[in-house]
Amino acid sequence: MRNPDAVAVVIGIAEYQLPDVPKVEFAVNDAQAIRQMLIQTLGYSESRALLRPNADVSMAKLHHLIRRQLRDLVVPGKSDVFVYYSGHGAPSPDTREAFLIPWDYDPNYLPTADTAYPLKDFYTDLAKLNARSVTVVLDACFSGQSEGGAVLKDIRPVVITVESPAATLPNGVVITATGAQGIASSHRESRHGLLTYFLLQALRGEAADEKGRVTVAALERYLKENVIQEARKRSRSQEPQVASLDAARVLAELPRSAVKAGKAVVVQKYGSLEITTDVGGDLYIDGVRQDTLRAGQAFVQQQIEAGPHQIEIRKPGYESKREEIVVPPDRKVQRDYALTPTLPTTPIREKAYGTIQVSSDAGGTLFIDEQKIADLSPFEKYTTARIEAGPHQVRISREGYRTNAQEVVVRPNETAKLDLTMPRIAIAVAKAPEAKKDVYPSPTGIVLFEDDFESKRNMTEYSTDKYCRTFYSQGGYVVRNVSQLSSVCYLNYSLLGILPANVRIDSDVTLLAGATNSLFGLRFGARAGDSFYVFGISGDGSYKLSRFEEGKWRDLVAWTKDDIVKTGAQVLNHLAVEIRGRTIRYFIDGRHLGSVDVTADVEGTFGLHVDTPGMEVLFDNLRIISLSGR
């Protein structure tokens, strides 16, 4: 059953500003659970159940919360008000009054009306609300002692006088954790205060009668019986107090079907809300201030109760805009408000803003209005911060690619989107030098696998390493080493499983970016236990063949400088390895460079290898052939 006019203030102070004040271990957890119970069980609106933890409960903020914010939300004669406080209380040895202790209290001084909230003033302020009913829960003690130690420094325990709140709140009920000299204990198993734990159980059905009603009298019986008994188990004395002039008052009416299970909740559906205004202003939803909006800024609330809501925009010099909207379940409602100036002269309107979203197939450096904004990765969608509406010059440049520059017009409150294409600059491929090694005829056999990477396969065919980032670009497959700690990036191609020791693996490789003295190329013969071989080249014109086994690298062919390896970035080399049993033959651009014999058949999975962080390599025209013969 919904209670649309009800208002709640829920306070939990677990940690105080000064470390000398003992912590109230579960206070914030208490407050969060109480607010959830109010919304789900007692039908309070989320926007009218105000949660205030820790630093949000300074002395000034606490006064403003009770005397202004709460007052502004109350509908006189219609609102049920629920105020919950979990934190410290303390006495004044001089006046023997009780005080609520705010977050910024200094325990080296006695509490006064200037540094803490007198309990009698607190009740008086609540009485002034003219609410239909008031329920107050104080999970705090007022002896000056707590589970964590003394709240006041160098002060002996004080016997305080607490006037009955019933006279001050004739339409209210006040529930306190203990009497004047008691200490409020915790229910550590549930991570709640002892009073709060049993209050939650009671209002969820444990204290309800056969009709689902929880009265003041029933709640008092339930709390005293359970809190006293549980405190004794912990060798403590705690007796909660319930004060009211109306013991028959019904505090909760729960669905009968859920009462016995103690799980009575109100089923609530939600939608979402987006609000903008042309000149900005203070936004209020259901009477609660949400934010101060700038011109064109969107306020988005992803989850708001389905049903009617009061929207108001206030701005000095403009007429307030008010509207009741209805949010359907699982739907989004958008409103763009234009405010009317109250001055006879035309007001100076604030600048309007939007954003720009840019991506490029090759990445590069982004400039807007000739100012460098960011370095983009290929296909990365980058959205700027707010930028003034109107025309802007956008440019992306990258070495080896044609610069793309365009003008884009940003409209107020909109995102201008640009997806830019940057063709590679044609690079003359140097004529291969005369062969220095033997030339083998093209092998014959069965093609096990081919991929020109023009058709974008599911990338899960590659077992992605956490140090690699991969994407399709420039007609090939790009692998980037994104490690922050000099780790190797390698990808195992798991589609074909274990390859026999009688295959040839070919691939085009092109260094796009990064170190020119580090290895990139083909990884093969990978077995369980992290054993594998790598044949590759570097951008400075060298090649090598290595084996990794038992956590160590061993060069089968050390770094070898050779003119067959084309140097620099943006140049293509063709790598190949032939595996025939225990013999590995290695090739660059079709030239046989050498052979190595090892101690066991070279069989296993294959993949791609990029050695150093920041390196980016393009792989293309990958082919695997099952060789005939040995």
Secondary structure, 3 states (H helix, E strand, C coil): CCCCCCEEEEEECCCCCCCCCCCCCCHHHHHHHHHHHHHHCCCCCHHHEEEEEHHHHCHHHHHHHHHHHHHHHCCCCCCEEEEEEECCEEECCCCCCEEECCCCCCCCCCCCCCCCEEHHHHHHHHHCCCCCEEEEEEECCCCCEECCEECCCCCCCCCCCCCCHHHHCCCEEEEECCCCCCCCCEECCCCEEHHHHHHHHHHHHHCCCCCCEEEHHHHHHHHHHHHHHHHHHCCCCCCCEEEECCCCCEEEECCHHHHCCCCCCCCCCEEEEEEEECCCEEEEECCEEEEEECCCCCEEEEEEECEEEEEEEECCCECCEEEEEEECCCCEEEEEECCCECCCCCCCCCCCEEEEEEEECCCEEEEECCEEEEEECCCCCEECCCEECEEEEEEEECCCECCEEEEEEECCCCEEEEEECCCECCCCCCCCCCCCCCCCCCCCEEEEEEECCCCCCCHHHEECCCCEEEEEECCEEEEEECCCCCCCEEEEECCCCCECCEEEEEEEEEEEECCCCCCEEEEEEEECCCEEEEEEECCCCEEEEEEEECCEEEEEEEEEECCCCCCCCCCEEEEEEEEECCEEEEEECCEEEEEEECCCCCCEEEEEEECCCCCEEEEEEEEEEEECCC
